[in-house]
Amino acid sequence: MIQTEESPRLTLSASPLLTRTPLRPALRLAALFAAAAFLVHFLSSLWGAHLGYGFFRDELYFLMCGRHLDWGYVDQPPLVALQARVAEILFGLSPTGIRTFSFLAAGVTVGLTGMLTWQLGGRRSAQLVAMSAILAAPVFLGTGSYLSMNAFEPCFWMGALLAVLRIADGSAGPRAWLVFGLLAGLGIENKHATVFFLAALLAGLLLSPQRRILFTRGCAAGVAVLFLVALPNLLWQWVHHFPTYEFLSAVSRSDKNLRLPPLAFLVEQVNILIFSTAPLWIGGLAWLAFARTARAWRFVAFTYLIFLAMMMAMHAKDYYVAPIYPVLFAAGSAAFAQLTRREWPLVAYGTSFLLGLCFATGPIVLSILPPERYAAYTAVFRLTAPELGRSEKFTSPLPQILSDRFGWPQMVEGFAARLNALPPGERARTGIFCGNYGEASAVNILGPAYGLPPAISGHQNYFYWGWNNYTGESMLTLGKEAKEYTDNYEQVVDLGPFDNPWTMDFEHLHYFWLRHRKRTYAEDWPQLKYWY
C-alpha cells in the first residue's frame, strides 16, 4: 500500500498488529533532529578551535590521502580521502571546514534513526526518544565530531538496512534492493568493516522466515550493484597484493589494541552508549527477537547478535559495533510507544537524554571544555579523563579523541626553527623523516607555511608515496633516543625536546639532526615499511 496524508495509518500485511503514522510529519521531525545534530557538531568545533583544539591526527593523514587520490590505501578504502579532498576544496583548510561532511553524516545518522523508528511503527514521540538517545550517545558524538570514515558508517549501514526492512515487511518493492546495493557498496568503499555487517545481515536473514526475500531477482540485482560499487577497491587490493589484510594481520598480532574479554566487551557497549540508554536498546533487541508485531523484522535481532559475536571473537575495538545500534534504539522506542498511549513518558525519557547531552556527554566528548578544566569536570562523574574512550595501549592526558588535536602546529614550528638554524648549505639539502603518519602529515599539511620540505615516512600509505628522492645525507626527525639512529647514520645530533602538555604521551620526543646515512633510502626503503 502507498501511504498518503488522507490515510492517517497504514496497516502492514506482514505485521497485522502494527500501524504507522503519516510519513510527512515523521520526515519533518527527522529533518529537524538531523539539523540539530549538525549544529551541535559545527558549533562545538568552532568553539573548540577558539579553545585551541586543532586538527585530529587522522584528519591530517586523510587530507594527505586526499591529495593522493586512489582507489584504495593501506588502511582504508577511498571514500574518506575523497571526502577530505572535496571538503578542503569547498570549505578550506580549517578543522571545522574539513569536517563539514562528517557533521552532515552525523545529522543523517540521527535522522535515519527517526525514520527507522517510523518504519517499525513508532509514532513521533517514539522518534523523539530514539533520536535523542543517538544524539546524546558518546560513541556517536565522538565519531561524528571529526573527519573520518566512522561518521559515515552508520549512514550506509542503516540506510541499507532500512531498505531491507521495507522489503521484508512488504512496504517496498524489488527496486528497494537497488538502493540497498548502492548503499552497501558505498559502505564497503567507506570502511571494510561493512563486509562483516553484511555477512551478519545475510546470516540473520537465512535464520529467519524472511530468507525468502534473498531468492529473488531483485536481491540478485541489488547484490550486483553492491559488487560493482565495491569492485574498484577490490581491484586495487588485488593489484597491491591485499595490503589491508597484511596491515590488519600485523595489528592483530601486536599489542596495539586493548583486548577485552567478552564480559568487559559487553560492559563497554553500555558505556559507549551511556548507561541510561541501555533499557532502550536492550529492550529493542528483545522486542525484535520475541514480539509478535516485530516478526517481519526478526532477522535484525539475529544480525546484531551474530555481528556482536564476530567483533568479540576478533577482539575488535568496542566501538566497531556502534553503527548497528540505531536500529536497536529505533526498535526500543517503538516498543516503548506500544506500552503506553500517553505521550509524556516518552517525551520525558527523550528529554532526559537531551539534558545528558548538554551537561554530561557533550562536554566530555566534544571540544567544549578548555583542556585544563577537563579533568575537574569529568571527576564530577567519577570518570578518569585519560581512560575515557580508550581502545589502544597508548595513554594521554585527555581522551585520545581530544589529545590528538593538540601539538601539531608547535611540532611543525619546532621543525622550522631547527631547519632555519642549520648552516645555509646544509639547510638546502635537508629533508624530514617522521616515524608515523600523524607527524609526517602535520609537516606536509601545515609545513609549507613555514617553508618546510616534504616529510617522508614508512608508516601506512606513506610507504607507497616513497622517499622523495632523499638520500639521507641530512635529515631532521623526531625520536626518543639518539641510539635509535646510530646504526644507520654516522652522526646524530640532539636538537632538543618537543613537548606539549596535552598531546599523546608517545609524542613527547626529541628533535634529531641525522647526517650521512650509511645506506640510501632507495636501498633501504623496503625495510622501512611500517604497517601498524
HUQUI-V921576 format. One record per backbone hydrogen bond with DSSP energy under -0.5 kcal/mol. CO is the residue of the C=O (numbers start at 1). NH is the residue of the N-H. Records with the same first field share a line. If there is no record, write none. Layout:
CO=NH ; NH
This chain:
1=3
4=7
6=8
9=11
10=20
15=12 ; 18
18=12
20=10
22=26
23=27
24=28
25=29
26=30
27=31
28=32
29=33
30=34
31=35
32=36
33=37
34=38
35=39
36=40
37=41
38=42
39=43
40=44
41=45
42=46
43=47
44=48
45=49
46=50
47=51
48=52 ; 53
49=52
56=59 ; 60
57=61
58=62
59=63
60=64
61=65
62=66
63=67
65=68
66=69
71=78
73=76
76=73
78=82
79=83
80=84
81=85
82=86
83=87
84=88
85=89
86=90
87=91
88=92
92=94
94=98
95=99
97=100
99=103
100=104
101=105
102=106
103=107
104=108
105=109
106=110
107=111
108=112
109=113
110=114
111=115
112=116
113=117
114=118
115=119
116=120
117=122
118=121
123=126 ; 127
124=128
125=129
126=130
127=131
128=132
129=133
130=134
131=135
132=136
133=137
137=141
138=142
139=143
140=144
142=145
149=152 ; 153
150=154
152=156
153=157
154=158
155=159
156=160
157=161
158=162
159=163
160=164
161=165
162=166
163=167
164=168
165=169
166=171 ; 172
167=170
169=14
173=176
174=177
175=178 ; 179
176=180
177=181
178=182
179=183
180=184
181=185
182=186
183=187
184=188
185=189
186=190
187=191
189=79
191=194
192=195
193=196 ; 197
194=198
195=199
196=200
197=201
198=202
199=203
200=204
201=205
202=206
203=207
205=208
208=211
209=212
210=213
211=214 ; 215
212=215
214=216
216=220
217=221
218=222
219=223
220=224
221=225
222=226
223=227
224=228
225=229
226=230
227=231
228=232
230=234
231=235
232=236
233=237
234=238
235=239
236=240
237=242
238=241
242=246
243=247
244=248
245=249
246=250
247=251
248=252
249=253
250=254
251=254
256=393
258=260
261=265
262=266
263=267
264=268
265=269
266=270
267=271
268=272
269=273
271=274
272=139
274=277
275=278
277=280 ; 281
278=282
279=283
280=284
281=285
282=286
283=287
284=288
285=289
286=290
287=291
291=294
292=295
294=297
295=298
297=300 ; 301
298=301 ; 302
299=303
300=304
301=305
302=306
303=307
304=308
305=309
306=310
307=311
308=312
309=313
310=314
311=316
312=315
317=320
318=321
319=322
321=324
322=325
324=327 ; 328
325=328 ; 329
326=330
327=331
328=332
329=333
330=334
331=335
332=336
333=337
334=338
335=339
336=339 ; 340
343=347
344=348
345=349
346=350
347=351
348=352
349=353
350=354
351=355
352=356
353=357
354=358
355=359
356=360 ; 361 ; 362
357=362
360=364
361=365
362=366
366=368 ; 369
370=373 ; 374
371=374 ; 375
373=377
374=378
375=379
376=380
377=380
378=381 ; 383
379=382
383=385
384=387 ; 388
385=388
387=390
391=258
395=505
399=402 ; 403
400=404
402=405
403=406
404=57
405=54
407=411
408=412
409=413
410=414
411=415
412=416
413=417
414=418
415=419
416=420
417=421
419=422
423=426 ; 427
424=428
426=429
427=430
431=476
432=456
436=440
437=441
438=442
439=443
440=444
441=445
442=446 ; 447
443=447
446=449
447=450 ; 452
448=451
454=432
456=434
458=530
459=462
460=463
461=464 ; 465
462=466
463=466
467=470
472=517
473=516
474=431
475=514
476=433
477=512
479=510
481=484
482=485 ; 486
485=488 ; 489
488=518
491=515
492=494
493=495 ; 513
496=511
498=509
500=503
503=397
504=507
505=508
507=509
509=498
510=479
511=495
512=477 ; 514
513=493
514=475
515=490 ; 491
516=490
520=524
521=525
524=527 ; 528
525=528
526=529
530=460 ; 532
